[in-house]
Amino acid sequence: MSERSEDAADALANPATGASVTDFRSMGLLVSVRTSTGGTSIYTVKGETHPYRHLLRELGGRWDRISRVWIFDGTDPRQALQSRACPAAALGGLSDAAAAEVLPPGSNRPHYWGHRQRLRERFLSGADEALPDYELLEMLLFFAIPKIDTKPIAKELLDRFGSLAGVVNAPVEQLSEIGRMNHFVVTLFKALRVFAARLVREDLTEQPAFDNWDKLIAYLRAQMAHRMVEQFRLLFLDRRNVLIADEKQHEGSIDHTPVYPREVVKRALALDASALVMVHNHPSNHPQPSKPDIEMTRMVRDALDRVGVVLHDHLIISRRGHTSFRQLGLLDSKSR
C-alpha cells in the first residue's frame, strides 16, 4: 500500500489522527479528510460506495482494495457528491451488504446495512482472536452468500454442527438442509479443510514427525476426525522419521474398514520407507481400540518386521480425542 493509502486507512481506523469526517447519511457514505505527511489533503470515501462507484471514479477517486475505501489525493469530492447524489443513485449496483436498491433519504435501512464492511474493518484492525466464532463464520460466508445478513446463518450452522470444525466438515447433504446453502458455500468449506490440512502438513515434511507430535495430531484430526465412515491411512517415514507420504489405503463402513497386511508391506517397500504409522478414525467418537483393531495391528506389525520396516504407532482419531497404541503398550514385544 502506498504512503497515502496508509495515511487514509489510518484516518479511518483512528479518527484521533486529526481527520475531519463529513456524514452523507442519506447516501450511506462517510467522507474523511486529513493532511498527509507530505502536506497533501487526502480525502477518503467509505460506506456503501458500490452504487456510486462510477461517479467516484469519474471524480478522480481510486479504489483501495485492502482498506476498501475510495481515495482522492488533493481533490475534494464532497461538493460533487452532494450535488450529484440523486443521479448517482440511478447508476444502480449493489454493495455486498446492502439491499437490492439504493434507499432514498429518510428510508429505514436494514439493520445489516454496512455491517459487512464494519465487520471486515474490525477484523483487520484487531487481533487474530478479535472475533468470536459466529462472527468469523459470518464473515467467511460473505464470500459465498451475497447481499443478505449472514449472521443468522452462521449461528444456525454452529448450533447444528457444534463448532467451526463441525461446520466446515459437515456432510453436503446435511448442509443442504440449512437455508441459503449453495454450491459456493460447499466449495468454500472444502477449500478451508484442504488448506488447513496442507498448512500443517508442510511442517511435517521438513523435520521428524515425532518432534511435531501436536501438529501431527492436529493434521490427522483435520483430515479424519469428522468423517462419517471409517478411513484407514498410512504415514510413511524415512530413516529420520520425516514424512514421505500420507496415503489413504481404504475407506469402509461406519464402523469397519478392511486392512490387508500384504498391501501395507508392499506399499512400504515401494516407497523405500523405514517406518510407518497406521491411522484410522472412529466415527462413533470413542477412540478406544477394539479387539479387532488390536489383532489387526499386531498382524501388520509382524509382517513389517519380516522386511525390516518399523511400525511406530497406530493412532485412532475421533472428535473426542485420539488414542496411541504405543502409549497404551499395545505394540510392546511382550504383547506378541
C-alpha positions in Angstrom: 0.0 0.0 0.0 1.3 3.5 -0.8 2.1 6.1 1.9 -1.1 8.0 1.0 -3.1 4.8 1.2 -1.7 4.1 4.6 -2.5 7.6 5.8 -6.1 7.3 4.5 -6.5 3.9 6.2 -5.1 5.2 9.4 -7.5 8.1 9.4 -10.4 5.8 9.1 -9.2 3.4 11.8 -8.3 6.2 14.2 -10.3 9.5 14.0 -7.9 10.9 16.7 -5.3 11.4 13.9 -6.9 14.7 13.0 -9.1 13.7 10.2 -12.4 15.5 9.9 -15.5 13.5 8.8 -18.5 14.5 6.8 -21.5 12.3 7.1 -23.6 11.8 4.0 -26.1 9.8 5.9 -28.7 9.8 3.1 -26.2 8.2 0.7 -24.7 5.8 3.2 -21.3 7.4 2.9 -18.7 9.0 5.1 -16.0 11.3 3.7 -12.9 11.9 5.7 -10.1 14.4 5.1 -6.7 14.7 6.6 -3.3 16.1 5.7 -0.6 13.5 4.7 3.0 13.6 5.9 3.8 15.3 2.6 1.3 18.1 3.2 -1.3 17.0 0.7 -5.0 16.8 1.7 -6.3 13.2 1.3 -10.0 12.5 1.1 -11.4 9.1 1.6 -14.9 7.9 0.9 -16.2 4.8 2.8 -19.5 3.1 3.4 -22.0 1.9 0.8 -19.8 3.1 -2.1 -20.8 0.5 -4.6 -23.8 2.3 -6.1 -21.6 5.4 -6.6 -18.5 3.6 -8.0 -18.9 5.1 -11.5 -19.3 8.6 -10.1 -16.4 8.2 -7.7 -14.1 7.0 -10.4 -15.3 9.9 -12.7 -14.4 12.4 -9.9 -10.8 11.1 -9.8 -11.0 8.6 -7.0 -9.2 5.3 -6.8 -10.4 2.2 -5.0 -8.2 0.8 -2.3 -9.0 -2.9 -2.2 -7.3 -3.5 1.2 -8.9 -0.7 3.1 -12.0 -0.8 1.0 -12.2 2.9 0.6 -12.1 5.4 -2.3 -9.1 7.7 -2.1 -8.8 11.2 -3.5 -5.4 12.9 -3.5 -5.8 16.6 -3.2 -9.3 16.6 -4.8 -12.3 17.3 -2.5 -15.2 15.1 -3.7 -17.8 16.4 -1.2 -19.5 19.1 -3.2 -19.8 16.9 -6.3 -21.2 14.1 -4.2 -23.8 16.3 -2.7 -24.9 17.8 -6.0 -25.0 14.6 -7.9 -26.3 12.2 -5.2 -29.6 11.6 -7.0 -28.1 10.8 -10.4 -25.6 8.6 -8.7 -28.3 6.6 -7.1 -29.7 5.9 -10.5 -26.5 4.2 -11.5 -27.6 1.1 -9.6 -25.4 -1.7 -8.4 -25.2 -3.4 -5.0 -22.8 -3.4 -2.2 -22.4 -6.8 -0.7 -24.3 -5.9 2.4 -26.9 -3.5 1.0 -30.5 -4.1 0.0 -31.4 -4.6 -3.6 -31.7 -0.8 -4.3 -30.3 2.4 -3.1 -32.7 3.7 -0.4 -33.9 7.2 -0.7 -33.3 9.8 2.1 -35.4 9.1 5.1 -36.0 5.5 4.4 -35.3 2.9 7.1 -32.2 1.0 6.2 -31.9 -2.8 7.0 -30.2 -3.4 10.3 -27.3 -5.0 8.4 -26.7 -2.1 6.1 -22.9 -1.5 6.0 -22.4 -4.3 8.5 -20.1 -6.4 6.3 -17.6 -3.6 5.8 -17.7 -2.7 9.5 -17.0 -6.4 10.4 -14.1 -6.6 7.9 -12.6 -3.4 9.3 -12.9 -4.7 12.9 -11.3 -8.0 11.9 -8.4 -6.4 10.0 -7.7 -3.8 12.8 -7.9 -6.3 15.7 -6.0 -9.3 17.0 -6.4 -12.8 15.5 -8.9 -13.6 18.3 -10.8 -10.4 17.9 -13.9 -12.1 16.5 -16.0 -14.8 18.2 -16.6 -17.9 16.2 -20.0 -16.9 14.9 -18.7 -13.6 13.5 -15.7 -15.3 11.9 -18.0 -17.8 10.2 -20.4 -14.9 9.3 -17.5 -13.1 7.6 -16.4 -16.2 5.7 -20.0 -16.6 4.4 -19.7 -13.1 2.9 -17.6 -14.7 0.1 -20.3 -17.3 -0.8 -23.6 -15.7 0.0 -24.1 -12.2 -1.4 -26.4 -9.3 -0.3 -28.0 -10.7 2.8 -27.4 -10.8 6.5 -25.3 -13.9 7.1 -25.2 -13.7 10.9 -28.4 -15.8 11.5 -27.0 -18.4 9.1 -23.7 -18.6 10.9 -25.4 -19.0 14.3 -27.7 -21.7 12.9 -24.7 -23.6 11.4 -22.9 -23.5 14.8 -26.0 -24.6 16.7 -26.4 -27.5 14.3 -22.8 -28.7 14.0 -21.4 -27.6 17.3 -18.1 -25.9 16.3 -16.3 -24.3 13.4 -14.6 -27.6 12.7 -18.0 -29.3 12.7 -19.4 -26.8 10.3 -16.5 -26.9 7.8 -16.5 -30.7 7.9 -20.3 -31.2 7.7 -21.6 -33.5 5.0 -23.1 -31.8 2.0 -26.4 -33.5 2.4 -26.7 -32.0 6.0 -25.5 -28.6 4.9 -28.2 -28.6 2.2 -30.8 -28.7 5.0 -29.8 -25.2 6.1 -31.4 -22.3 4.3 -29.2 -20.3 1.8 -26.6 -23.1 1.5 -25.3 -23.3 -2.1 -22.5 -24.6 -4.3 -20.2 -21.7 -3.3 -20.6 -22.5 0.4 -19.8 -26.1 -0.1 -16.7 -25.2 -2.2 -15.6 -22.7 0.4 -15.8 -25.2 3.2 -13.9 -27.9 1.3 -11.2 -25.4 0.4 -10.8 -24.5 4.0 -10.4 -28.1 5.0 -7.8 -28.8 2.4 -6.0 -25.5 3.0 -5.8 -26.1 6.8 -4.5 -29.7 6.4 -1.8 -28.6 3.9 -0.6 -25.8 6.1 0.0 -28.3 8.9 1.4 -30.9 6.6 4.2 -28.6 5.4 5.8 -28.7 8.8 5.6 -32.4 8.9 7.6 -32.9 5.7 10.6 -30.8 7.0 11.5 -32.4 10.3 10.9 -35.7 12.2 7.2 -36.3 12.7 7.6 -37.1 16.4 9.2 -33.8 17.1 5.9 -32.2 15.9 3.6 -34.6 17.7 0.9 -31.9 18.4 1.0 -30.8 14.8 0.8 -34.4 13.6 -2.3 -34.9 15.7 -3.8 -31.6 14.5 -3.2 -32.7 10.9 -4.8 -36.1 11.4 -7.8 -34.6 13.2 -8.3 -32.1 10.3 -8.2 -35.0 7.9 -10.2 -37.6 9.6 -12.0 -36.7 12.9 -15.2 -35.6 11.3 -15.6 -38.3 8.7 -18.8 -40.3 8.9 -17.2 -43.6 7.8 -14.0 -45.3 8.9 -10.9 -44.5 6.9 -7.5 -46.2 7.2 -4.4 -44.2 6.4 -0.7 -44.9 6.4 2.0 -42.3 7.2 5.3 -43.5 5.6 8.5 -42.2 7.2 12.2 -42.2 6.1 15.2 -43.1 8.3 14.9 -39.8 10.1 11.2 -40.3 10.7 10.4 -37.4 8.3 7.1 -37.9 6.5 7.5 -39.3 2.9 3.8 -39.8 2.1 0.4 -39.8 3.7 -1.9 -42.2 1.8 -5.5 -43.3 2.3 -5.5 -47.1 1.9 -9.1 -48.0 2.4 -12.5 -46.4 3.4 -15.2 -48.6 4.8 -18.5 -48.5 6.6 -19.5 -46.5 9.7 -17.7 -49.0 12.0 -15.3 -51.1 9.8 -12.6 -50.7 7.2 -10.6 -53.7 5.8 -6.8 -53.7 6.2 -4.6 -56.2 4.5 -1.0 -56.6 5.9 0.4 -57.7 2.5 -0.8 -54.4 0.9 0.8 -52.4 3.7 4.1 -54.1 3.3 4.1 -53.9 -0.5 3.5 -50.1 -0.4 6.1 -49.5 2.3 8.7 -51.3 0.2 7.7 -49.4 -2.9 8.3 -46.1 -1.1 11.5 -47.3 0.5 10.0 -46.4 3.8 11.9 -47.3 7.0 8.9 -46.9 9.3 5.3 -46.0 9.3 2.3 -45.0 11.4 -1.1 -46.5 11.0 -4.1 -44.3 11.5 -7.8 -44.8 11.4 -10.8 -42.9 12.7 -13.8 -43.9 14.8 -17.0 -42.1 13.6 -18.6 -43.3 16.9 -16.3 -40.7 18.6 -15.0 -43.4 21.1 -11.2 -43.5 20.4 -10.6 -46.7 22.4 -9.3 -49.6 20.3 -11.5 -52.6 19.7 -10.3 -56.2 19.9 -10.2 -56.5 16.0 -8.2 -53.3 15.9 -5.6 -54.8 18.3 -5.4 -58.1 16.4 -5.1 -56.4 13.0 -2.3 -54.1 14.3 -0.2 -57.0 15.6 -0.6 -58.8 12.2 0.6 -55.7 10.3 3.5 -55.2 12.8 4.7 -58.8 12.4 4.5 -58.6 8.6 6.5 -55.4 8.6 9.1 -56.8 11.0 9.9 -59.5 8.4 11.0 -56.9 5.9 12.8 -54.6 8.3 10.1 -51.8 8.5 9.2 -50.5 11.9 5.6 -49.9 12.9 6.0 -46.8 15.2 2.4 -46.5 16.2 -1.3 -47.0 15.4 -3.4 -43.9 16.1 -7.2 -43.8 16.5 -8.7 -40.4 15.8 -12.1 -39.2 16.8 -13.8 -35.9 17.6 -13.4 -36.6 21.3 -9.7 -37.1 21.1 -7.1 -39.7 20.0 -5.6 -43.0 21.2 -2.0 -44.2 20.7 -1.3 -47.9 20.7 2.3 -47.2 21.6 1.3 -45.2 24.7 -1.2 -48.0 25.7 1.6 -50.6 25.5 -0.1 -52.5 22.7 3.0 -52.5 20.5 5.4 -53.9 23.1 7.2 -57.0 22.1 5.9 -58.9 25.2 2.4 -58.4 23.9 3.0 -60.8 20.9 
